[in-house]
Amino acid sequence: MCPACAGFGSTERPACSDGCAAALARADRATDLMIRKSFQIVKLTAIGCYLFGGIFLLFAPLSLWMLPKLRLAPILMAVTGIAMIIMGVWYAKSARQQEP
């Protein structure tokens, strides 16, 4: 480390030149952007799970009415819908816990 960079405190990142400091700042902004985008993706995934879970639960009784001989289809649709909603809750909870 050069003598100019040795005077930095522990909270700052040392840089030997202005160009290096600018590159470190750009890298930090890119990392922050990736973290924010990943949290947005997790939130959208939770919304998608809620939506598809609701659709599965909505169509479960309809499939019983439309196809009365297939008794297993509405049960599988209802179980899948419940599982999707639980997954949505899990995604939303994990996004809330770790959001910066």
LUMBA-561750 format. One record per residue: x, y negated, z negated of N, C-alpha, C in turn; residue in three letters; residue number from 1. Coordinates in pm, whole numbers. Each point is the difference from the previous one (the first is absolute). Layout:
<rs>
+--------+--------+--------+--------+--------+--------+--------+--------+--------+------+-----+
!   n_px !   n_py !   n_pz !  ca_px !  ca_py !  ca_pz !   c_px !   c_py !   c_pz ! rest !  nr !
+--------+--------+--------+--------+--------+--------+--------+--------+--------+------+-----+
!      X !      Y !      Z !      X !      Y !      Z !      X !      Y !      Z !  ALA ! NUM !
...
+--------+--------+--------+--------+--------+--------+--------+--------+--------+------+-----+
</rs>
This chain:
<rs>
+--------+--------+--------+--------+--------+--------+--------+--------+--------+------+-----+
!   n_px !   n_py !   n_pz !  ca_px !  ca_py !  ca_pz !   c_px !   c_py !   c_pz ! rest !  nr !
+--------+--------+--------+--------+--------+--------+--------+--------+--------+------+-----+
!     85 !    117 !      0 !    -85 !   -117 !      0 !     90 !   -124 !      0 !  MET !   1 !
!    -37 !    -98 !     77 !     83 !   -121 !      8 !    -21 !    -86 !   -125 !  CYS !   2 !
!     93 !    -92 !    -29 !    -12 !    -83 !   -120 !   -127 !    -85 !     -2 !  PRO !   3 !
!    -50 !    -40 !    117 !   -121 !    -82 !      5 !   -124 !     81 !    -43 !  ALA !   4 !
!      0 !    129 !     31 !   -115 !     84 !    -33 !      6 !     52 !   -143 !  CYS !   5 !
!    117 !     -5 !    -64 !     15 !     54 !   -134 !    -74 !    -82 !   -105 !  ALA !   6 !
!    -33 !   -124 !     31 !    -67 !    -87 !    -97 !   -150 !     20 !     -7 !  GLY !   7 !
!    -58 !     86 !     83 !   -144 !     20 !     -3 !    -41 !     74 !   -125 !  PHE !   8 !
!   -121 !    -30 !    -49 !    -54 !     71 !   -116 !    -51 !    136 !     40 !  GLY !   9 !
!    -47 !     75 !    -96 !    -45 !    138 !     27 !   -135 !      3 !     71 !  SER !  10 !
!    -77 !   -110 !     -4 !   -132 !      0 !     65 !      8 !    -34 !    148 !  THR !  11 !
!    109 !    -63 !     41 !     15 !    -36 !    141 !     85 !    104 !     72 !  GLU !  12 !
!    -27 !     14 !    130 !     80 !     91 !     81 !    117 !    -78 !     59 !  ARG !  13 !
!    121 !     47 !    -21 !    115 !    -74 !     51 !     12 !     13 !    151 !  PRO !  14 !
!     39 !   -110 !     63 !     23 !     -2 !    143 !    125 !    -83 !     27 !  ALA !  15 !
!     81 !     47 !     91 !    127 !    -67 !     29 !    -17 !   -123 !     89 !  CYS !  16 !
!   -104 !     -3 !     82 !    -18 !   -111 !     92 !   -149 !    -33 !     13 !  SER !  17 !
!    -26 !   -111 !     67 !   -139 !    -40 !     22 !    -72 !    100 !     92 !  ASP !  18 !
!     72 !     50 !     97 !    -59 !     99 !     90 !    -38 !    128 !    -72 !  GLY !  19 !
!     87 !     43 !    -92 !    -28 !    120 !    -79 !   -119 !    -23 !    -93 !  CYS !  20 !
!     -6 !   -119 !    -59 !   -113 !    -32 !    -89 !   -131 !     -3 !     79 !  ALA !  21 !
!      4 !    -54 !    121 !   -121 !     -4 !     83 !    -44 !    141 !     38 !  ALA !  22 !
!     97 !     85 !     30 !    -33 !    139 !     35 !    -59 !     73 !   -120 !  ALA !  23 !
!     53 !    -25 !   -118 !    -57 !     62 !   -121 !   -142 !    -49 !    -24 !  LEU !  24 !
!    -25 !   -129 !     23 !   -134 !    -55 !    -18 !    -98 !     61 !    100 !  ALA !  25 !
!     44 !     16 !    125 !    -87 !     63 !    101 !    -30 !    144 !    -35 !  ARG !  26 !
!    100 !     70 !    -50 !    -21 !    140 !    -40 !    -97 !      9 !   -117 !  ALA !  27 !
!     10 !    -93 !    -94 !    -94 !     -1 !   -112 !   -142 !    -29 !     47 !  ASP !  28 !
!    -16 !    -96 !     92 !   -133 !    -30 !     53 !    -58 !    119 !     76 !  ARG !  29 !
!     84 !     69 !     76 !    -47 !    118 !     75 !    -42 !    111 !    -95 !  ALA !  30 !
!     75 !     19 !   -107 !    -37 !    102 !    -99 !   -131 !    -35 !    -68 !  THR !  31 !
!    -17 !   -127 !    -38 !   -126 !    -43 !    -63 !   -117 !     18 !     96 !  ASP !  32 !
!     21 !    -32 !    127 !   -107 !     17 !     99 !    -39 !    146 !     14 !  LEU !  33 !
!     98 !     89 !      4 !    -31 !    143 !     11 !    -76 !     51 !   -122 !  MET !  34 !
!     37 !    -47 !   -117 !    -70 !     42 !   -122 !   -143 !    -51 !      2 !  ILE !  35 !
!    -21 !   -126 !     37 !   -137 !    -54 !      7 !    -84 !     75 !    103 !  ARG !  36 !
!     57 !     28 !    115 !    -74 !     72 !    104 !    -35 !    142 !    -45 !  LYS !  37 !
!     90 !     65 !    -72 !    -31 !    136 !    -45 !   -113 !     -2 !   -101 !  SER !  38 !
!     -8 !   -103 !    -84 !   -113 !    -10 !    -93 !   -130 !    -29 !     75 !  PHE !  39 !
!      7 !    -80 !    106 !   -119 !    -23 !     81 !    -47 !    129 !     65 !  GLN !  40 !
!     93 !     82 !     45 !    -36 !    127 !     63 !    -65 !     92 !   -102 !  ILE !  41 !
!     52 !      2 !   -123 !    -60 !     85 !   -104 !   -141 !    -47 !    -31 !  VAL !  42 !
!    -21 !   -132 !     -7 !   -135 !    -52 !    -26 !    -96 !     35 !    113 !  LYS !  43 !
!     47 !    -12 !    124 !    -86 !     35 !    114 !    -28 !    150 !      4 !  LEU !  44 !
!     95 !     80 !    -41 !    -22 !    144 !     -7 !   -106 !     32 !   -103 !  THR !  45 !
!      1 !    -70 !   -112 !   -103 !     21 !   -101 !   -137 !    -36 !     54 !  ALA !  46 !
!    -10 !   -111 !     73 !   -128 !    -39 !     59 !    -46 !    103 !    102 !  ILE !  47 !
!     93 !     51 !     80 !    -34 !    104 !     98 !    -49 !    127 !    -67 !  GLY !  48 !
!     63 !     37 !   -111 !    -45 !    119 !    -73 !   -141 !    -21 !    -55 !  CYS !  49 !
!    -27 !   -120 !    -54 !   -135 !    -28 !    -48 !   -102 !     10 !    113 !  TYR !  50 !
!     35 !    -59 !    114 !    -90 !     -2 !    114 !    -29 !    141 !     51 !  LEU !  51 !
!    103 !     77 !     25 !    -21 !    134 !     52 !    -63 !     93 !   -103 !  PHE !  52 !
!     32 !    -19 !   -127 !    -66 !     77 !   -105 !   -149 !    -28 !     -5 !  GLY !  53 !
!    -35 !   -127 !     12 !   -142 !    -36 !      3 !    -71 !     56 !    122 !  GLY !  54 !
!     67 !     -2 !    114 !    -61 !     57 !    122 !    -21 !    150 !    -16 !  ILE !  55 !
!     98 !     69 !    -54 !    -16 !    144 !    -22 !   -115 !     28 !    -96 !  PHE !  56 !
!     -8 !    -79 !   -108 !   -111 !     21 !    -95 !   -135 !    -36 !     62 !  LEU !  57 !
!     -2 !    -97 !     88 !   -124 !    -38 !     67 !    -47 !    108 !     97 !  LEU !  58 !
!     93 !     61 !     71 !    -38 !    100 !     99 !    -17 !    141 !    -57 !  PHE !  59 !
!     37 !     22 !   -125 !    -17 !    134 !    -59 !   -147 !     40 !     -5 !  ALA !  60 !
!    -92 !    -81 !    -55 !   -141 !     41 !      1 !    -60 !      1 !    141 !  PRO !  61 !
!     51 !    -88 !     85 !    -50 !     -3 !    138 !     36 !    128 !     74 !  LEU !  62 !
!    119 !     53 !    -26 !     38 !    124 !     66 !    -82 !    118 !    -53 !  SER !  63 !
!    -41 !     -6 !   -124 !    -87 !    105 !    -54 !   -136 !     -3 !     70 !  LEU !  64 !
!    -48 !   -119 !     29 !   -129 !    -14 !     68 !     11 !     37 !    148 !  TRP !  65 !
!    112 !    -38 !     64 !     16 !     26 !    143 !     35 !    146 !     29 !  MET !  66 !
!     82 !     59 !    -83 !     45 !    138 !     22 !    -28 !     82 !   -126 !  LEU !  67 !
!   -125 !     43 !    -22 !    -33 !     69 !   -125 !     67 !    137 !    -13 !  PRO !  68 !
!     42 !     60 !    110 !     63 !    132 !     -9 !    145 !     -7 !    -48 !  LYS !  69 !
!     61 !   -114 !     17 !    139 !    -17 !    -44 !      0 !    -58 !   -141 !  LEU !  70 !
!     -9 !     84 !    -98 !     -8 !    -45 !   -139 !    134 !    -50 !    -53 !  ARG !  71 !
!    109 !     45 !     57 !    132 !    -36 !    -49 !     44 !   -139 !     46 !  LEU !  72 !
!    -49 !    -45 !    114 !     42 !   -129 !     56 !    -33 !   -117 !    -92 !  ALA !  73 !
!   -122 !    -12 !    -54 !    -26 !   -115 !    -88 !     82 !      5 !   -129 !  PRO !  74 !
!     25 !    119 !    -50 !     80 !     12 !   -122 !    143 !    -47 !     28 !  ILE !  75 !
!     56 !     45 !    110 !    136 !    -42 !     36 !      7 !   -150 !     27 !  LEU !  76 !
!   -102 !    -55 !     63 !     -2 !   -144 !     25 !     -8 !    -78 !   -130 !  MET !  77 !
!    -83 !     46 !    -93 !    -12 !    -69 !   -129 !    130 !      8 !    -79 !  ALA !  78 !
!     62 !    116 !     -2 !    126 !     16 !    -73 !    109 !    -87 !     64 !  VAL !  79 !
!      4 !     -3 !    131 !     98 !    -84 !     69 !    -25 !   -148 !    -27 !  THR !  80 !
!   -126 !    -40 !      0 !    -32 !   -140 !    -31 !     41 !    -39 !   -140 !  GLY !  81 !
!    -25 !     86 !    -96 !     41 !    -28 !   -138 !    151 !     -6 !    -11 !  ILE !  82 !
!     68 !     92 !     67 !    147 !      0 !     -3 !     56 !   -127 !     64 !  ALA !  83 !
!    -60 !    -46 !    109 !     48 !   -122 !     65 !    -20 !   -121 !    -92 !  MET !  84 !
!   -110 !     -7 !    -70 !    -23 !   -112 !    -91 !     99 !      6 !   -116 !  ILE !  85 !
!     27 !    117 !    -51 !    101 !     14 !   -107 !    137 !    -43 !     51 !  ILE !  86 !
!     33 !     37 !    123 !    127 !    -43 !     58 !      6 !   -152 !     13 !  MET !  87 !
!   -113 !    -61 !     38 !     -5 !   -146 !     10 !     23 !    -67 !   -134 !  GLY !  88 !
!    -60 !     55 !   -105 !     22 !    -54 !   -134 !    146 !     14 !    -39 !  VAL !  89 !
!     60 !    113 !     33 !    140 !     24 !    -33 !     91 !    -98 !     74 !  TRP !  90 !
!    -26 !    -21 !    129 !     80 !    -96 !     78 !    -16 !   -141 !    -56 !  TYR !  91 !
!   -122 !    -41 !    -29 !    -22 !   -135 !    -52 !     67 !    -19 !   -135 !  ALA !  92 !
!     -6 !    102 !    -83 !     65 !     -9 !   -131 !    151 !    -10 !     13 !  LYS !  93 !
!     58 !     78 !     88 !    146 !     -6 !     18 !     42 !   -134 !     61 !  SER !  94 !
!    -82 !    -58 !     86 !     34 !   -130 !     58 !     -7 !   -109 !   -106 !  ALA !  95 !
!    -96 !      8 !    -91 !    -12 !   -100 !   -106 !    114 !      9 !   -100 !  ARG !  96 !
!     44 !    122 !    -31 !    104 !     19 !   -101 !    135 !    -52 !     45 !  GLN !  97 !
!     32 !     18 !    126 !    136 !    -30 !     46 !      8 !   -127 !     84 !  GLN !  98 !
!   -107 !    -77 !      8 !      4 !   -120 !     81 !     91 !   -104 !    -62 !  GLU !  99 !
!     85 !    -63 !     82 !     94 !   -100 !    -55 !    -69 !   -128 !    -41 !  PRO ! 100 !
+--------+--------+--------+--------+--------+--------+--------+--------+--------+------+-----+
</rs>
